[in-house]
Amino acid sequence: MMGKGVPMTITDEFMKNRLTQARSYTLVILHKTAKMAEDGARAVVWEHGRRNMALGAEGVMPLVFPVNDGTDVSGVGVFLGSPDEVKVLMDGDPGVVAGLFTYEVHACRGFPGSKLPD
């Protein structure tokens, strides 16, 4: 659902203050490869998911979004580490190691306290 009716008035002062609170994050876009169709892929993806849940529980990857829209994009994650740190983590991902996934890493900015609604 989009907005709930009357939009909030956002002043220039509000925007300037909010922009000073932005911090750096790292965004990962995960892509499926043709190896996803091979025998044993499901078990590797299960371990990939287990690792993602551990990274979330540790606070390293507070947001993860599996994507199931028929494209080669398999998921999106937001990490607290730098792009170089995240590349090291991703290179150790079971799905990446098995060749089931490739990934893109992007430095980005966001606002602390932003969250998904319950």
C-alpha positions, 0 to 999 in steps of 0.5 A, a space after each residue: 500500500 502506498 501513502 495513507 492519505 494526506 502527505 506530510 509537509 517536508 520542509 527544507 530544514 527537515 531535509 537538510 537535517 535528515 541528510 546530515 544523518 545519512 550513513 554509508 552502507 553496501 548494497 549487494 544484488 545477487 544474480 542466478 547462474 545456469 548452474 542453479 538448474 544442476 543437481 544439488 543446487 537446492 542444498 547449496 541455496 539452503 546453506 546460503 540462506 542459513 548464512 544470510 540468516 546468521 549475517 542478519 542475526 549478527 547485524 552484518 546484513 540487516 536487510 535481505 530481500 529474496 527476489 522471485 520475479 522470473 529474472 536472473 536477480 535472486 536477491 538484494 541485501 544491505 550490509 553495514 560493512 564497506 564494499 571491500 569487506 562485503 566482497 570478502 563476505 560474498 566471495 565466501 558465500 556457499 552459493 557464490 563458491 558453488 557458482 550458483 550466484 554472481 553478485 554486484 556490490 554498490 556503495 550507497 547511503 541510507 538513513 539510520 532508523 529507516 525500517 520496513 513496517 511490521 
